[in-house]
Amino acid sequence: MISIVILALLPVVALGSSFFAIVSIMGSAVCGPGDCDTGVMNTGGFIAGFLPWLIFVAASVIVIVALVRGRRAFWYAISAFVLALVAGVGGVLLIFSELLGRNTV
C-alpha cells in the first residue's frame, strides 16, 4: 500500500524537477557569447528534466512486478523516489554551477 502511494508521488517529483530544469535553463540568458559552457548546461537540463521521468517508468514496472509476485515493493519505491530527487537536484545544481561560475568581465 505504501509503495503505491510513494509511486503515485513520484510523478509530482518528476514534474517539479522538470519545471525547475526549464526555469534554470532560462537562466542562461545572462550568458554572453563564450561565457557559459552550454554542454554542461544541456547535460544538467537532461539530468533534471528527463531522468526523473525515466526513473518513474522503470520504478513503476519494477514495483508492479514485485507486487504481482507477492514481494515487498516498498524499498523499490522509496529508492526510486530518493533517486529521482537526487537526479533532479543534481541536474539543477549542475546548471547553477555553470551559471555561477561563468566568466564575467
Residue frames relative to the residue before (quaternion, step in Angstrom):
aa qw qx qy qz dx dy dz
M 1.0000 0.0000 0.0000 0.0000 0.00 0.00 0.00
I 0.6837 0.4749 -0.2875 0.4738 3.57 0.89 -0.95
S 0.6237 0.5453 -0.3459 0.4404 3.57 1.04 -0.72
I 0.6374 0.5152 -0.3304 0.4681 3.60 1.06 -0.67
V 0.6343 0.5170 -0.3262 0.4733 3.59 1.02 -0.76
I 0.6603 0.4914 -0.3082 0.4770 3.58 0.92 -0.88
L 0.6512 0.5109 -0.3080 0.4691 3.57 1.00 -0.81
A 0.6444 0.5089 -0.3194 0.4730 3.59 1.11 -0.62
L 0.6657 0.4887 -0.3016 0.4764 3.60 1.17 -0.51
L 0.5289 0.6712 -0.3920 0.3407 3.57 1.20 -0.43
P 0.6473 0.4922 -0.3546 0.4615 3.69 0.91 -0.62
V 0.5898 0.5577 -0.3706 0.4513 3.60 1.13 -0.55
V 0.6427 0.5035 -0.3104 0.4868 3.57 1.01 -0.83
A 0.6678 0.5009 -0.3015 0.4607 3.59 0.93 -0.90
L 0.6512 0.5060 -0.3163 0.4690 3.59 0.99 -0.79
G 0.6536 0.5030 -0.3097 0.4731 3.58 0.96 -0.83
S 0.6510 0.5114 -0.3116 0.4665 3.55 0.99 -0.81
S 0.6469 0.5070 -0.3187 0.4722 3.59 0.98 -0.78
F 0.6335 0.5280 -0.3277 0.4610 3.57 1.00 -0.79
F 0.6936 0.4601 -0.2836 0.4763 3.59 0.85 -0.92
A 0.5975 0.5452 -0.3670 0.4593 3.61 1.11 -0.53
I 0.6607 0.4992 -0.3066 0.4693 3.58 0.95 -0.88
V 0.6649 0.4929 -0.3044 0.4715 3.58 0.93 -0.87
S 0.6589 0.5080 -0.3119 0.4587 3.58 0.99 -0.78
I 0.6370 0.5146 -0.3302 0.4694 3.58 1.01 -0.76
M 0.6156 0.5421 -0.3545 0.4489 3.60 1.08 -0.62
G 0.5598 0.6028 -0.3837 0.4196 3.58 1.23 -0.32
S 0.5479 0.6221 -0.3991 0.3918 3.59 1.22 -0.24
A 0.4569 0.6839 -0.4526 0.3446 3.60 1.23 -0.02
V 0.6310 0.5367 -0.3387 0.4461 3.59 1.17 -0.45
C 0.5783 0.5985 -0.3726 0.4105 3.59 1.24 -0.28
G 0.2872 -0.7276 0.5987 0.1721 3.50 -0.97 0.90
P 0.7078 -0.4236 0.3087 0.4736 3.57 -1.23 -0.08
G 0.8365 0.1580 -0.1429 0.5049 3.56 -0.69 1.10
D 0.5120 0.6617 -0.4210 0.3503 3.62 1.21 -0.02
C 0.8080 0.2120 -0.0746 0.5446 3.58 0.84 -0.98
D 0.4202 -0.6664 0.5546 0.2680 3.52 -1.19 0.62
T 0.2796 -0.8028 0.5044 0.1513 3.56 -0.26 1.25
G 0.5665 0.5939 -0.3904 0.4170 3.60 1.14 -0.43
V 0.6567 0.4907 -0.3022 0.4865 3.56 1.00 -0.84
M 0.6668 0.4983 -0.3064 0.4616 3.58 0.95 -0.82
N 0.6439 0.5061 -0.3247 0.4732 3.61 1.02 -0.72
T 0.6314 0.5227 -0.3284 0.4693 3.57 1.03 -0.77
G 0.6616 0.4960 -0.2996 0.4759 3.58 0.96 -0.86
G 0.6436 0.5180 -0.3172 0.4656 3.57 1.04 -0.74
F 0.6450 0.5010 -0.3233 0.4780 3.58 1.02 -0.74
I 0.6566 0.5144 -0.3163 0.4519 3.57 0.91 -0.92
A 0.7416 0.4123 -0.2353 0.4741 3.59 0.82 -0.96
G 0.7313 0.4658 -0.2476 0.4325 3.59 1.01 -0.71
F 0.8171 0.2774 -0.1180 0.4913 3.57 0.89 -0.90
L 0.6179 0.5961 -0.3576 0.3675 3.58 0.98 -0.76
P 0.6443 0.5018 -0.3582 0.4525 3.69 0.90 -0.66
W 0.6290 0.5156 -0.3445 0.4690 3.62 1.07 -0.58
L 0.6454 0.5019 -0.3240 0.4759 3.58 1.01 -0.75
I 0.6247 0.5221 -0.3289 0.4786 3.57 1.06 -0.74
F 0.6311 0.5387 -0.3280 0.4517 3.60 1.00 -0.79
V 0.6751 0.4849 -0.3035 0.4659 3.58 0.87 -0.92
A 0.6712 0.4912 -0.3017 0.4661 3.59 0.89 -0.91
A 0.6651 0.4996 -0.3057 0.4632 3.59 0.94 -0.85
S 0.6126 0.5488 -0.3544 0.4449 3.59 1.02 -0.70
V 0.6639 0.4937 -0.3028 0.4730 3.56 0.92 -0.89
I 0.6829 0.4957 -0.2939 0.4490 3.59 0.84 -0.97
V 0.6722 0.4918 -0.3017 0.4640 3.60 0.91 -0.88
I 0.6564 0.5034 -0.3229 0.4599 3.60 0.92 -0.82
V 0.6446 0.5054 -0.3212 0.4753 3.59 0.96 -0.81
A 0.6583 0.5051 -0.3116 0.4630 3.60 0.94 -0.85
L 0.6666 0.4944 -0.3085 0.4647 3.60 0.96 -0.79
V 0.6416 0.5162 -0.3283 0.4627 3.59 1.00 -0.76
R 0.6935 0.4618 -0.2706 0.4823 3.58 1.04 -0.75
G 0.5132 -0.6777 0.3954 0.3478 3.58 1.27 -0.07
R 0.4828 0.6534 -0.4425 0.3797 3.57 1.19 0.45
R 0.5772 -0.5342 0.4676 0.4036 3.52 -1.34 0.13
A 0.1604 -0.8065 0.5656 0.0632 3.54 -0.85 0.97
F 0.3814 0.7589 -0.4626 0.2543 3.57 1.29 0.00
W 0.7063 0.4771 -0.2858 0.4380 3.58 0.80 -0.98
Y 0.6066 0.5334 -0.3598 0.4669 3.58 1.08 -0.56
A 0.6857 0.4904 -0.2844 0.4565 3.56 0.91 -0.93
I 0.6946 0.4658 -0.2949 0.4622 3.60 0.85 -0.90
S 0.6448 0.5030 -0.3360 0.4674 3.60 1.02 -0.67
A 0.6290 0.5119 -0.3362 0.4788 3.61 1.05 -0.66
F 0.6251 0.5367 -0.3334 0.4583 3.58 1.02 -0.78
V 0.6838 0.4691 -0.2825 0.4822 3.58 0.86 -0.96
L 0.6520 0.5165 -0.3179 0.4551 3.60 0.95 -0.82
A 0.6465 0.5030 -0.3212 0.4753 3.61 1.02 -0.74
L 0.6343 0.5145 -0.3294 0.4738 3.59 1.03 -0.73
V 0.6663 0.4963 -0.3036 0.4665 3.56 0.90 -0.91
A 0.6482 0.5121 -0.3223 0.4622 3.61 0.96 -0.80
G 0.6728 0.5004 -0.3008 0.4543 3.59 0.91 -0.86
V 0.6916 0.4571 -0.2785 0.4850 3.56 0.84 -0.96
G 0.6484 0.5275 -0.3210 0.4453 3.59 0.97 -0.81
G 0.6626 0.5039 -0.3077 0.4609 3.58 0.95 -0.79
V 0.6633 0.4868 -0.3027 0.4811 3.56 0.96 -0.85
L 0.6442 0.5066 -0.3248 0.4721 3.60 1.00 -0.73
L 0.6069 0.5409 -0.3508 0.4648 3.58 1.10 -0.62
I 0.6484 0.4933 -0.3129 0.4882 3.59 1.00 -0.79
F 0.6769 0.4935 -0.2983 0.4575 3.59 0.87 -0.92
S 0.6287 0.5350 -0.3536 0.4399 3.59 1.00 -0.72
E 0.6582 0.4848 -0.3159 0.4816 3.58 1.04 -0.65
L 0.6603 0.4983 -0.3205 0.4615 3.59 0.99 -0.75
L 0.7089 0.4427 -0.2711 0.4775 3.59 0.94 -0.78
G 0.7158 0.4368 -0.2623 0.4775 3.59 1.13 -0.47
R 0.3915 0.7396 -0.4781 0.2667 3.58 1.20 0.20
N 0.5255 -0.6365 0.4692 0.3139 3.53 -1.20 0.56
T 0.0364 -0.7917 0.6098 0.0044 3.55 -0.71 1.05
V 0.2913 -0.7636 0.5546 0.1563 3.53 -1.03 0.79
